[in-house]
């Protein structure tokens, strides 16, 4: 049975949550079966990154496509939104869609695996038997963004994106044979909003950073995430306003690290005492090595948060809201609070010895429950069990002898949360 895998977002560099999950899935599939990967390049994807991806996926035919430009892109949202609506795609999905890739899929048969929400655009009008791997249930997560949106204009845009994204999601779900989600909570949301039972619950995972040596500084905290993702920024601003003053008065500092940082956002965040706005960093290890603890102040969003797993993998204790820790089992490594003030109090009330215990448990938790090796095994086993992956007719060849955990071309450290460029369309749903 011919296998075709589709990703609407080139997974290198590993600068955001979605590419981390996509690349882990690609490497797991490459370890057990030769197949064809059709992937859409980012505007700044370089030839050497394409070559790197091919080296990381031995036995896989990697074909790279350009996204199809909006016809009236020069008019900004006024040109993009009507075209997206006519295509039945949310603007952020349409911005990654390739007509050439879609045409290629119409000529293919067998099984298709669509990685990520935007890859669902290719399920329609194609003859493959599709499995859709979802990071989150759009009907639920975007409704939360409506509530979190600041101001009438942003709220109106969020409502529009929620409606068109929910309609798109329902259409794709009606046409795919099987679907996977990232947490039990997401499975419940899928059933509640679409009446669909998830065939697979597959939590995201992160690689334990190579060569990471923690040397935490007392009272040094860190925040990690994309500044371009509105729920991240709303949560951070709320925490800085309502919780941070107590911590700053006690001598704490806070490093803000992540992608999508603009000049105006940097300026407003930097006004808070003790806050260092770092933005993009080439390598997370030096910053996280000196971090005594991390704060994940999220009040909207869904699914397992790669930022939370990345922090834990770097032995950083996490203080989070329940949303920020979704999908992470109860653990010594994570302490929860529902308000900014309560988050601050939990940090202030945690003794150094307890922070040391949290750090040790953080690494153990990722190694046991959220490691790349565990993800690879669970993905292959679960997709095989639900019929999305057929290994019975696999011919002997490169894939048969490959090790699932082969570390070829693995980056030296986790880099989730970094990005050199702002999103291509500021009016579309940005990455997390």
C-alpha positions in Angstrom: 0.0 0.0 0.0 1.5 3.3 -1.1 2.0 5.8 1.7 2.0 9.6 1.2 2.7 12.0 4.1 1.8 15.7 3.8 3.0 18.6 5.9 1.9 22.2 5.1 4.8 23.6 7.1 8.5 22.9 6.5 9.7 21.4 9.8 13.1 23.1 9.9 14.2 25.0 11.8 12.6 23.6 15.0 11.5 27.0 16.1 7.8 26.5 17.1 5.6 23.8 18.5 4.1 22.5 15.3 7.4 21.8 13.5 8.7 19.9 16.6 5.7 17.5 16.5 5.8 17.2 12.7 9.5 16.3 12.5 9.2 13.7 15.2 6.3 12.1 13.3 8.3 12.2 10.1 11.4 10.6 11.7 9.2 7.9 13.3 7.5 7.1 10.0 10.8 7.1 8.1 12.2 4.5 10.6 9.6 1.9 9.7 8.5 2.5 6.1 9.7 4.1 2.9 7.2 6.7 1.6 6.8 10.0 -0.1 6.7 13.3 1.8 5.1 16.3 0.2 5.9 19.4 2.1 5.3 23.2 1.7 8.4 25.3 2.2 8.3 28.4 4.3 9.1 31.8 2.6 12.6 31.6 4.1 13.3 27.9 3.6 16.8 27.5 2.3 18.2 24.7 0.0 20.6 23.5 2.8 17.6 23.0 5.0 15.9 20.9 2.4 19.1 18.8 2.1 19.2 18.5 5.9 15.7 17.2 6.0 16.5 14.6 3.3 19.5 13.4 5.3 17.3 13.1 8.4 14.7 10.9 6.5 16.6 8.1 4.8 14.5 6.1 2.4 11.9 8.9 2.1 11.3 10.7 -1.2 11.0 14.4 -0.1 9.2 16.7 -2.5 9.1 20.4 -1.7 6.4 22.8 -3.0 5.9 26.5 -2.9 2.8 27.9 -1.3 0.4 29.4 -3.8 0.3 33.1 -3.5 -2.9 35.0 -2.9 -4.1 36.7 -6.1 -4.8 40.0 -4.3 -2.2 39.8 -1.6 -1.2 43.4 -2.2 -4.5 44.5 -0.6 -3.6 42.7 2.7 -6.5 41.1 4.6 -9.0 42.8 2.3 -7.6 40.7 -0.5 -6.8 37.5 1.5 -10.0 37.1 3.4 -12.5 36.9 0.5 -10.2 34.5 -1.4 -9.9 32.3 1.6 -13.6 32.3 2.2 -14.2 31.4 -1.5 -11.8 28.5 -1.1 -13.4 27.3 2.1 -10.1 27.7 4.0 -9.2 29.8 7.0 -6.7 32.5 5.9 -3.9 30.9 8.0 -4.5 27.6 6.2 -4.8 29.2 2.7 -1.5 31.0 3.3 0.2 27.6 3.5 -1.7 25.8 0.7 0.0 24.7 -2.5 -2.1 24.2 -5.7 0.8 22.1 -7.2 0.9 19.8 -4.1 -2.9 19.4 -4.2 -2.7 18.5 -7.9 -0.1 15.9 -7.2 -2.2 14.3 -4.5 -5.2 14.0 -6.9 -3.0 11.7 -9.0 -1.9 9.5 -6.0 -3.7 6.5 -4.4 -3.2 4.5 -1.2 -3.0 6.0 2.3 -2.3 9.6 3.2 -1.2 11.0 6.6 -1.9 14.8 7.0 0.3 16.3 9.7 -1.1 19.4 11.4 -4.4 21.3 11.0 -3.5 23.1 7.8 -2.6 19.9 6.1 -6.3 19.0 6.3 -6.8 21.2 3.3 -5.6 18.4 1.1 -8.1 15.8 2.3 -10.8 17.1 0.0 -10.9 16.1 -3.7 -8.2 13.5 -3.3 -8.6 9.7 -3.5 -6.4 8.6 -0.6 -7.5 7.1 2.6 -6.6 9.9 5.1 -5.4 10.0 8.6 -5.3 13.5 10.2 -2.9 14.2 13.0 -4.2 17.3 14.9 -2.4 19.5 17.3 -5.6 20.9 18.7 -9.4 21.0 18.1 -9.9 24.4 16.4 -13.6 24.7 17.3 -12.5 24.8 21.0 -9.2 26.6 20.9 -10.3 29.4 18.7 -13.4 30.0 20.8 -11.1 30.6 23.7 -9.2 33.1 21.6 -12.4 35.1 21.1 -12.7 35.5 24.8 -9.0 36.4 25.2 -9.0 38.9 22.3 -8.5 42.5 23.5 -10.6 45.2 21.8 -13.6 45.0 19.4 -11.6 44.7 16.2 -9.5 41.8 17.4 -12.6 40.1 18.9 -14.4 40.5 15.6 -11.5 39.0 13.7 -11.3 36.1 16.2 -15.0 35.4 15.7 -14.6 35.2 12.0 -11.6 32.9 12.2 -13.5 30.7 14.7 -16.4 30.3 12.3 -14.5 29.6 9.2 -12.0 27.3 11.0 -14.7 25.3 12.7 -16.5 24.8 9.3 -13.2 23.8 7.7 -12.4 21.4 10.6 -15.9 19.7 10.3 -15.5 19.3 6.6 -12.1 17.6 6.9 -13.2 15.4 9.7 -16.1 14.1 7.6 -13.7 13.1 4.9 -10.8 11.5 6.8 -10.9 7.9 7.9 -9.0 8.3 11.2 -7.9 11.2 13.4 -5.4 11.6 16.2 -5.3 14.3 19.0 -2.7 15.2 21.6 -4.6 14.7 24.9 -7.6 13.1 26.5 -9.0 16.6 27.0 -8.7 17.2 23.2 -10.5 13.9 22.6 -13.3 15.1 24.7 -13.4 18.4 22.8 -13.4 16.6 19.5 -16.4 14.6 20.6 -18.2 17.6 22.1 -17.8 19.9 19.1 -17.9 17.5 16.2 -19.4 14.2 17.5 -16.2 12.4 16.4 -14.3 9.9 18.5 -10.6 10.2 18.3 -9.0 7.1 17.0 -5.6 7.9 18.6 -4.5 10.0 21.5 -0.8 10.8 20.9 0.8 13.4 23.2 3.5 15.6 21.7 7.1 15.1 22.8 10.5 16.8 22.9 14.0 15.6 22.6 16.1 15.8 25.7 18.8 18.5 24.9 22.3 17.2 24.3 25.1 18.7 26.4 22.7 20.6 28.7 24.3 21.4 32.1 21.9 23.3 34.4 23.4 25.8 36.7 20.4 27.8 37.9 20.7 31.3 39.4 18.5 32.0 42.4 15.5 34.1 41.7 16.0 33.9 37.9 12.8 33.0 36.1 12.0 32.4 32.4 9.0 32.6 30.1 9.1 30.8 26.7 6.7 31.1 23.8 5.7 32.8 20.6 5.0 36.5 21.0 3.0 36.3 17.8 0.4 33.9 19.3 -2.1 36.2 21.0 -3.1 33.9 23.9 0.6 33.7 24.9 0.9 37.5 24.9 -2.4 38.1 26.7 -1.4 35.6 29.4 2.0 37.1 29.8 0.7 40.7 30.0 -1.8 39.6 32.6 0.8 37.9 34.7 3.2 40.9 34.5 0.4 43.2 35.6 -1.2 41.1 38.4 1.5 38.7 39.6 4.9 40.0 38.7 5.1 43.1 41.0 5.4 40.7 44.1 8.2 38.7 42.5 10.0 41.8 41.3 9.9 43.3 44.8 11.4 40.1 46.1 14.4 40.4 43.8 13.4 38.0 41.0 14.2 38.6 37.3 12.4 37.3 34.3 13.8 36.4 30.8 11.3 36.5 28.0 12.3 34.1 25.1 10.5 33.3 21.9 9.6 34.0 18.3 7.6 36.8 16.6 8.8 39.7 18.8 8.1 43.1 17.4 9.5 46.5 18.4 6.4 47.8 20.0 5.8 44.6 22.0 9.4 44.6 23.2 9.1 48.2 24.3 5.9 47.6 26.4 7.2 44.4 28.0 10.6 45.9 28.8 9.0 48.6 31.0 8.4 46.1 33.8 11.2 46.1 36.4 13.4 43.1 36.3 12.2 41.9 32.9 14.7 41.1 30.2 13.2 40.8 26.7 15.5 38.4 24.8 13.2 37.4 22.0 14.7 34.9 19.6 17.8 33.0 20.8 19.9 30.7 18.7 20.2 28.1 21.4 17.9 27.7 24.4 20.4 25.8 26.5 22.4 28.8 27.9 19.2 30.7 28.9 17.4 27.7 30.4 20.6 26.4 32.2 20.6 29.5 34.4 16.8 29.6 34.9 15.6 28.6 38.4 12.0 28.1 37.4 9.6 29.0 34.5 6.2 30.5 34.4 3.5 29.4 31.9 0.6 31.8 32.3 -2.0 30.7 29.8 -5.8 31.1 30.2 -6.7 29.9 26.7 -5.4 27.3 24.3 -5.6 23.6 24.0 -3.5 20.4 23.7 -0.2 19.5 25.2 2.1 22.6 25.2 5.5 22.1 23.6 6.8 25.1 25.5 6.0 23.3 28.8 7.6 20.1 27.7 10.7 22.0 26.4 11.1 23.7 29.8 10.8 20.4 31.7 13.3 18.7 29.3 15.8 21.4 30.3 15.3 20.6 34.0 13.4 23.8 34.6 10.6 23.6 37.2 7.3 24.8 35.8 4.7 27.0 37.5 1.7 27.0 35.2 -2.0 27.5 34.9 -4.1 24.4 34.3 -4.3 25.3 30.6 -0.5 25.6 30.4 -0.1 22.1 31.9 -2.8 20.3 29.9 -1.9 16.8 29.0 1.0 16.7 31.6 0.2 14.1 34.3 0.3 15.3 38.0 3.9 15.6 38.8 6.3 17.1 41.4 7.9 19.0 38.5 4.8 21.2 37.8 2.9 23.4 40.3 -0.5 24.8 39.3 -2.3 28.0 40.1 -5.3 29.7 38.5 -4.5 33.4 38.8 -1.4 35.5 38.3 -1.3 36.4 42.0 -1.5 32.7 42.9 1.3 31.8 40.5 3.5 34.4 42.1 2.7 33.1 45.6 3.5 29.6 44.6 6.9 30.6 43.3 7.6 32.7 46.4 6.5 29.8 48.6 8.7 27.1 47.1 11.9 26.5 48.9 15.2 25.9 47.0 15.3 22.3 48.0 11.9 21.8 46.5 12.9 23.5 43.3 15.9 21.1 43.1 13.4 18.2 43.5 11.2 19.6 40.8 14.1 20.0 38.4 15.2 16.4 38.8 11.6 15.1 38.4 11.1 17.3 35.3 13.8 15.4 33.3 12.5 12.0 34.5 9.0 12.9 33.5 10.0 13.9 29.9 12.3 10.8 29.6 9.5 8.4 30.7 6.4 10.0 29.2 7.3 12.5 26.5 10.6 11.4 25.0 11.2 11.2 21.2 11.7 7.5 21.5 8.4 7.0 23.3 6.6 9.2 20.7 8.0 7.2 17.8 7.0 3.9 19.3 3.5 5.1 20.2 2.9 6.8 16.9 3.9 3.7 14.8 2.0 1.3 17.1 -1.2 3.4 17.3 -1.3 4.2 13.6 -0.8 0.6 12.7 -3.6 -0.4 15.2 -6.1 2.0 13.7 -5.3 1.1 10.1 -3.6 4.3 9.1 -0.2 2.7 8.7 0.2 -0.7 7.1 3.5 -2.5 7.6 2.3 -5.9 6.4 3.5 -5.4 2.9 6.6 -3.5 3.7 9.4 -4.8 1.4 12.9 -5.4 2.8 15.0 -2.3 2.3 16.5 0.7 4.1 13.5 1.2 6.3 13.4 -2.3 7.6 16.8 -2.1 9.2 16.6 1.5 10.5 16.6 2.2 14.2 13.6 4.2 15.3 15.7 6.3 17.6 18.5 7.0 15.1 19.9 10.5 16.0 21.0 11.5 12.5 21.3 15.2 12.1 19.6 15.9 15.5 20.1 19.5 16.5 22.4 19.9 19.6 19.6 21.3 21.7 16.0 22.0 21.8 15.1 25.2 20.1 11.3 25.4 20.4 10.2 29.0 20.6 12.7 30.6 18.2 12.1 32.1 14.8 14.0 34.6 12.8 11.0 35.9 10.9 7.6 37.3 11.7 4.6 35.3 10.4 4.0 35.9 6.7 0.4 37.1 7.3 0.0 39.2 10.5 -3.8 38.8 10.1 -3.8 35.0 10.2 -3.6 32.6 13.1 0.1 32.5 14.1 2.1 29.6 15.4 2.3 28.7 19.0 
